[in-house]
């Protein structure tokens, strides 16, 4: 059975100032998602599943479901604020989705095979999808997952701060802990971010980070369901609290219930966190087309 690629596309894009997931960056109107799907098909993935907001349904159907007909199977699932464990109580004023762990959890009834996870607005690179596919096909341990790791210095924006999961790996290459670190800014020496005690955190740029490029087995749903239930019982009346994948993974790695192999990619990330990032993304895509990595028109 071929693995599935899960595309997280329900984010608001607040820092970008618009729907960055559907912004066109290629010469023939391609989005970053188009290039990720193209790479996934080449790597051997058999299905694409989108997690979206309900108001994006028509655009996703026109832009991806119809265009990809005959190339790869496509499905989509809505991430609804009201999609919650039975019996829990939450504030009716909540407007924001519950986070990326919840986004994966809502696909439980749709995905039954090993699957990869990506953000819709991040470019990961051709080799990253090949590494991910090979792990999902060849690794048979049900509670062993993977993070495709990047060097922090290859993942920073020139136009503002970013959030990254800082990973610590053991000598065997397995994840020991992952810390979701917010507001990381590029500096001449590397990067910096505000620490939990009001002190600055400093980074060299060589640190391993997660870019939400994961490989999971279907067993992950039971772990995420347990974690999300505990989260929602604690934070259900918080208007902004979110449960991120790195936070969930860190808990179960430390408990010994799962193992996560870090597989490094040498690819350079780029994405549209801020509107000012778009010209660089467009230029990077043009360079890749000139090198023959992509055709001038994907569809």
Kinemage of the C-alpha trace (Angstrom):
@kinemage 1
@onewidth
@group {chain A} dominant
@subgroup {mainchain}
@vectorlist {calphas} color= white
{ca unk a 1} P 0.000 0.000 0.000
{ca unk a 2} L 1.372 3.390 -0.981
{ca unk a 3} L 1.697 6.022 1.779
{ca unk a 4} L -0.550 9.077 1.964
{ca unk a 5} L 0.507 12.717 2.206
{ca unk a 6} L -1.490 14.857 4.635
{ca unk a 7} L -1.456 18.587 3.834
{ca unk a 8} L -2.243 20.932 6.735
{ca unk a 9} L -4.021 23.834 5.041
{ca unk a 10} L -6.467 25.155 7.637
{ca unk a 11} L -4.197 27.904 9.031
{ca unk a 12} L -5.369 31.489 9.020
{ca unk a 13} L -2.158 32.992 7.656
{ca unk a 14} L -2.504 35.980 9.985
{ca unk a 15} L 1.093 37.177 9.736
{ca unk a 16} L 0.938 36.949 5.957
{ca unk a 17} L -2.175 39.072 5.614
{ca unk a 18} L -4.135 36.762 3.333
{ca unk a 19} L -4.649 33.185 2.212
{ca unk a 20} L -1.011 32.309 1.664
{ca unk a 21} L -1.746 28.627 1.045
{ca unk a 22} L -3.361 29.496 -2.295
{ca unk a 23} L -1.033 32.322 -3.327
{ca unk a 24} L 0.511 31.772 -6.761
{ca unk a 25} L 4.318 31.610 -6.867
{ca unk a 26} L 5.045 29.612 -10.046
{ca unk a 27} L 5.216 30.962 -13.623
{ca unk a 28} L 1.977 29.191 -14.585
{ca unk a 29} L 0.053 30.039 -11.429
{ca unk a 30} L 1.371 27.218 -9.239
{ca unk a 31} L 1.199 27.409 -5.450
{ca unk a 32} L 3.802 25.986 -3.082
{ca unk a 33} L 1.372 23.109 -2.452
{ca unk a 34} L 1.482 22.242 -6.151
{ca unk a 35} L 5.246 21.723 -5.991
{ca unk a 36} L 4.958 19.638 -2.823
{ca unk a 37} L 2.326 17.418 -4.436
{ca unk a 38} L 4.435 17.113 -7.584
{ca unk a 39} L 7.388 15.979 -5.452
{ca unk a 40} L 5.166 13.573 -3.504
{ca unk a 41} L 3.869 11.929 -6.683
{ca unk a 42} L 7.429 11.516 -7.981
{ca unk a 43} L 8.496 10.016 -4.655
{ca unk a 44} L 5.712 7.406 -4.800
{ca unk a 45} L 2.904 8.646 -2.545
{ca unk a 46} L -0.521 7.266 -3.477
{ca unk a 47} L -3.005 9.755 -2.028
{ca unk a 48} L -3.260 13.383 -0.909
{ca unk a 49} L -5.491 14.385 2.005
{ca unk a 50} L -6.088 18.066 2.764
{ca unk a 51} L -7.154 19.403 6.157
{ca unk a 52} L -8.993 22.635 5.405
{ca unk a 53} L -11.475 25.151 6.728
{ca unk a 54} L -14.979 24.777 5.330
{ca unk a 55} L -14.779 28.145 3.557
{ca unk a 56} L -11.865 26.821 1.444
{ca unk a 57} L -13.773 23.843 0.051
{ca unk a 58} L -14.673 25.326 -3.332
{ca unk a 59} L -11.148 26.623 -3.951
{ca unk a 60} L -9.547 23.301 -2.973
{ca unk a 61} L -11.934 21.357 -5.205
{ca unk a 62} L -11.240 23.582 -8.216
{ca unk a 63} L -7.536 24.004 -7.639
{ca unk a 64} L -6.453 20.545 -6.558
{ca unk a 65} L -9.156 17.862 -6.710
{ca unk a 66} L -10.116 18.576 -10.322
{ca unk a 67} L -6.597 19.290 -11.594
{ca unk a 68} L -5.145 16.169 -9.992
{ca unk a 69} L -7.847 13.854 -11.331
{ca unk a 70} L -6.068 10.883 -12.896
{ca unk a 71} L -2.710 11.798 -11.348
{ca unk a 72} L -3.281 10.910 -7.691
{ca unk a 73} L -6.262 10.310 -5.387
{ca unk a 74} L -7.308 13.421 -3.442
{ca unk a 75} L -9.584 13.801 -0.415
{ca unk a 76} L -10.189 16.595 2.069
{ca unk a 77} L -11.330 16.833 5.672
{ca unk a 78} L -12.638 19.860 7.554
{ca unk a 79} L -10.950 20.967 10.749
{ca unk a 80} L -13.972 22.154 12.704
{ca unk a 81} L -13.681 23.848 16.086
{ca unk a 82} L -16.630 21.705 17.166
{ca unk a 83} L -14.906 18.404 16.264
{ca unk a 84} L -14.238 17.422 19.884
{ca unk a 85} L -14.188 14.376 22.152
{ca unk a 86} L -17.628 13.432 23.432
{ca unk a 87} L -18.705 15.155 26.613
{ca unk a 88} L -16.096 17.940 26.797
{ca unk a 89} L -17.115 21.555 27.321
{ca unk a 90} L -15.479 24.532 25.580
{ca unk a 91} L -16.097 28.241 25.232
{ca unk a 92} L -18.622 29.089 22.489
{ca unk a 93} L -16.558 32.197 21.698
{ca unk a 94} L -13.621 30.202 20.316
{ca unk a 95} L -12.789 31.231 16.703
{ca unk a 96} L -9.309 29.795 16.179
{ca unk a 97} L -8.583 26.117 15.313
{ca unk a 98} L -7.215 23.936 18.117
{ca unk a 99} L -3.759 23.399 16.571
{ca unk a 100} L -1.859 20.972 14.385
{ca unk a 101} L -2.320 17.912 16.629
{ca unk a 102} L -6.073 18.395 16.276
{ca unk a 103} L -5.662 18.855 12.505
{ca unk a 104} L -4.091 15.401 12.227
{ca unk a 105} L -6.633 13.849 14.579
{ca unk a 106} L -9.618 14.889 12.423
{ca unk a 107} L -8.308 12.663 9.596
{ca unk a 108} L -8.553 9.469 11.665
{ca unk a 109} L -11.520 8.183 9.678
{ca unk a 110} L -9.856 8.937 6.342
{ca unk a 111} L -6.247 7.739 6.702
{ca unk a 112} L -5.559 4.061 7.436
{ca unk a 113} L -2.047 3.700 6.021
{ca unk a 114} L 1.373 5.181 6.909
{ca unk a 115} L 1.356 8.869 6.085
{ca unk a 116} L 3.481 11.976 5.855
{ca unk a 117} L 2.483 15.412 7.139
{ca unk a 118} L 3.399 18.780 5.638
{ca unk a 119} L 2.446 22.424 5.996
{ca unk a 120} L 0.717 23.876 2.949
{ca unk a 121} L 2.876 27.009 2.831
{ca unk a 122} L 6.357 25.468 3.208
{ca unk a 123} L 8.665 24.280 0.435
{ca unk a 124} L 10.534 21.174 1.600
{ca unk a 125} L 12.598 20.065 -1.396
{ca unk a 126} L 12.632 16.990 -3.638
{ca unk a 127} L 14.946 14.833 -1.519
{ca unk a 128} L 12.905 15.421 1.626
{ca unk a 129} L 9.894 13.672 0.080
{ca unk a 130} L 12.043 10.779 -1.114
{ca unk a 131} L 13.488 10.310 2.385
{ca unk a 132} L 10.009 10.467 3.913
{ca unk a 133} L 8.511 8.016 1.408
{ca unk a 134} L 11.286 5.476 1.872
{ca unk a 135} L 10.823 5.496 5.649
{ca unk a 136} L 7.052 5.041 5.416
{ca unk a 137} L 7.408 2.141 2.979
{ca unk a 138} L 10.300 0.296 4.619
{ca unk a 139} L 9.910 0.832 8.379
{ca unk a 140} L 7.479 -1.724 9.811
{ca unk a 141} L 7.605 -0.824 13.523
{ca unk a 142} L 4.073 0.506 14.270
{ca unk a 143} L 5.091 2.922 17.050
{ca unk a 144} L 8.189 4.298 15.299
{ca unk a 145} L 7.714 7.562 13.435
{ca unk a 146} L 10.059 10.054 11.818
{ca unk a 147} L 10.872 13.741 11.668
{ca unk a 148} L 12.636 15.002 8.572
{ca unk a 149} L 15.078 17.385 10.219
{ca unk a 150} L 16.583 20.597 8.853
{ca unk a 151} L 19.377 22.842 10.037
{ca unk a 152} L 17.855 25.882 11.708
{ca unk a 153} L 19.935 28.222 9.550
{ca unk a 154} L 18.288 26.765 6.424
{ca unk a 155} L 14.785 27.593 7.665
{ca unk a 156} L 14.779 31.261 8.707
{ca unk a 157} L 12.926 34.187 7.169
{ca unk a 158} L 14.637 37.495 6.392
{ca unk a 159} L 11.433 39.377 7.182
{ca unk a 160} L 10.433 38.434 10.712
{ca unk a 161} L 10.267 35.741 13.336
{ca unk a 162} L 9.270 32.100 12.817
{ca unk a 163} L 8.248 29.204 15.063
{ca unk a 164} L 10.332 26.024 14.996
{ca unk a 165} L 10.486 22.775 16.911
{ca unk a 166} L 14.054 22.538 18.234
{ca unk a 167} L 15.074 18.868 18.320
{ca unk a 168} L 17.614 17.102 20.486
{ca unk a 169} L 18.794 13.785 19.103
{ca unk a 170} L 20.643 11.012 20.879
{ca unk a 171} L 23.753 9.246 19.522
{ca unk a 172} L 21.455 6.697 17.874
{ca unk a 173} L 19.679 9.386 15.858
{ca unk a 174} L 16.412 9.131 17.786
{ca unk a 175} L 14.595 12.140 19.167
{ca unk a 176} L 15.170 12.751 22.878
{ca unk a 177} L 13.103 15.894 23.169
{ca unk a 178} L 11.533 18.590 21.015
{ca unk a 179} L 10.734 22.105 22.179
{ca unk a 180} L 8.317 24.280 20.224
{ca unk a 181} L 10.220 27.592 20.157
{ca unk a 182} L 8.427 30.743 19.059
{ca unk a 183} L 9.572 34.076 17.617
{ca unk a 184} L 12.965 32.897 16.335
{ca unk a 185} L 14.665 35.737 14.458
{ca unk a 186} L 17.650 35.605 12.135
{ca unk a 187} L 20.827 37.393 13.308
{ca unk a 188} L 24.326 37.842 11.891
{ca unk a 189} L 25.624 35.199 14.288
{ca unk a 190} L 22.744 32.741 13.840
{ca unk a 191} L 19.376 33.315 15.493
{ca unk a 192} L 17.716 34.406 18.731
{ca unk a 193} L 14.362 33.993 20.457
{ca unk a 194} L 12.753 35.066 23.739
{ca unk a 195} L 13.240 32.440 26.448
{ca unk a 196} L 10.689 31.237 29.006
{ca unk a 197} L 12.202 33.337 31.832
{ca unk a 198} L 12.488 36.595 29.926
{ca unk a 199} L 16.064 35.858 28.855
{ca unk a 200} L 17.204 35.619 25.248
{ca unk a 201} L 17.890 32.245 23.668
{ca unk a 202} L 20.730 32.204 21.142
{ca unk a 203} L 21.285 29.691 18.337
{ca unk a 204} L 24.202 28.993 16.010
{ca unk a 205} L 22.005 27.929 13.090
{ca unk a 206} L 23.307 24.348 13.197
{ca unk a 207} L 20.534 23.133 15.500
{ca unk a 208} L 18.162 20.454 14.191
{ca unk a 209} L 14.625 21.726 13.726
{ca unk a 210} L 11.298 20.247 12.770
{ca unk a 211} L 9.433 21.914 9.908
{ca unk a 212} L 6.259 19.879 10.453
{ca unk a 213} L 7.507 17.294 7.952
{ca unk a 214} L 6.612 14.088 9.766
{ca unk a 215} L 6.114 10.425 8.998
{ca unk a 216} L 3.432 8.633 11.024
{ca unk a 217} L 1.794 5.217 11.268
{ca unk a 218} L -1.961 4.866 11.989
{ca unk a 219} L -1.117 4.073 15.623
{ca unk a 220} L -0.503 7.794 16.167
{ca unk a 221} L -4.230 8.504 16.305
{ca unk a 222} L -4.672 6.760 19.661
{ca unk a 223} L -1.826 8.811 21.146
{ca unk a 224} L -3.127 12.082 19.705
{ca unk a 225} L -6.675 11.358 20.855
{ca unk a 226} L -5.479 10.806 24.417
{ca unk a 227} L -3.315 13.928 24.397
{ca unk a 228} L -5.968 16.149 22.826
{ca unk a 229} L -8.621 15.035 25.302
{ca unk a 230} L -6.365 16.031 28.200
{ca unk a 231} L -5.558 19.326 26.477
{ca unk a 232} L -9.153 20.278 25.775
{ca unk a 233} L -10.257 19.463 29.313
{ca unk a 234} L -7.570 21.851 30.571
{ca unk a 235} L -7.747 24.624 27.968
{ca unk a 236} L -11.242 24.362 26.501
{ca unk a 237} L -12.182 27.847 27.729
{ca unk a 238} L -8.975 29.481 26.476
{ca unk a 239} L -9.607 31.497 23.301
{ca unk a 240} L -6.087 31.053 21.886
{ca unk a 241} L -4.478 27.885 23.285
{ca unk a 242} L -3.342 25.391 20.638
{ca unk a 243} L -1.890 21.899 20.814
{ca unk a 244} L 1.083 21.621 18.446
{ca unk a 245} L 2.442 18.363 17.068
{ca unk a 246} L 5.910 18.890 18.646
{ca unk a 247} L 4.315 19.236 22.096
{ca unk a 248} L 2.370 16.012 21.655
{ca unk a 249} L 5.351 14.081 20.310
{ca unk a 250} L 7.657 15.290 23.065
{ca unk a 251} L 5.333 13.907 25.732
{ca unk a 252} L 5.101 10.411 24.250
{ca unk a 253} L 8.800 10.213 23.393
{ca unk a 254} L 9.699 10.984 26.996
{ca unk a 255} L 7.230 8.369 28.257
{ca unk a 256} L 8.817 5.769 25.980
{ca unk a 257} L 5.536 4.973 24.221
{ca unk a 258} L 6.865 5.969 20.786
{ca unk a 259} L 10.229 6.364 19.078
{ca unk a 260} L 11.004 9.006 16.472
{ca unk a 261} L 13.898 8.642 14.063
{ca unk a 262} L 15.378 11.943 12.872
{ca unk a 263} L 16.292 11.748 9.202
{ca unk a 264} L 18.190 14.814 8.032
{ca unk a 265} L 17.504 16.708 4.828
{ca unk a 266} L 20.092 19.032 3.312
{ca unk a 267} L 17.407 20.909 1.414
{ca unk a 268} L 16.949 24.635 2.026
{ca unk a 269} L 13.469 25.555 3.188
{ca unk a 270} L 11.597 28.552 1.906
{ca unk a 271} L 8.051 29.673 2.486
{ca unk a 272} L 5.621 32.566 2.720
{ca unk a 273} L 5.374 33.288 6.429
{ca unk a 274} L 5.276 37.009 5.567
{ca unk a 275} L 4.105 38.754 2.421
{ca unk a 276} L 7.633 40.118 1.980
{ca unk a 277} L 8.843 36.514 1.585
{ca unk a 278} L 6.947 36.002 -1.677
{ca unk a 279} L 9.473 37.575 -4.134
{ca unk a 280} L 12.208 35.280 -2.797
{ca unk a 281} L 9.943 32.255 -3.131
{ca unk a 282} L 9.112 33.205 -6.724
{ca unk a 283} L 12.807 33.610 -7.560
{ca unk a 284} L 13.746 30.313 -5.917
{ca unk a 285} L 11.098 28.503 -7.954
{ca unk a 286} L 12.446 30.090 -11.138
{ca unk a 287} L 15.945 28.893 -10.290
{ca unk a 288} L 14.693 25.343 -9.741
{ca unk a 289} L 12.888 25.432 -13.088
{ca unk a 290} L 16.058 26.630 -14.834
{ca unk a 291} L 17.943 23.724 -13.217
{ca unk a 292} L 15.365 21.279 -14.554
{ca unk a 293} L 13.981 20.297 -11.145
{ca unk a 294} L 10.463 21.322 -12.250
{ca unk a 295} L 8.766 21.930 -15.598
{ca unk a 296} L 7.589 25.451 -16.373
{ca unk a 297} L 4.004 24.198 -16.137
{ca unk a 298} L 3.086 21.438 -13.717
{ca unk a 299} L -0.507 20.862 -14.847
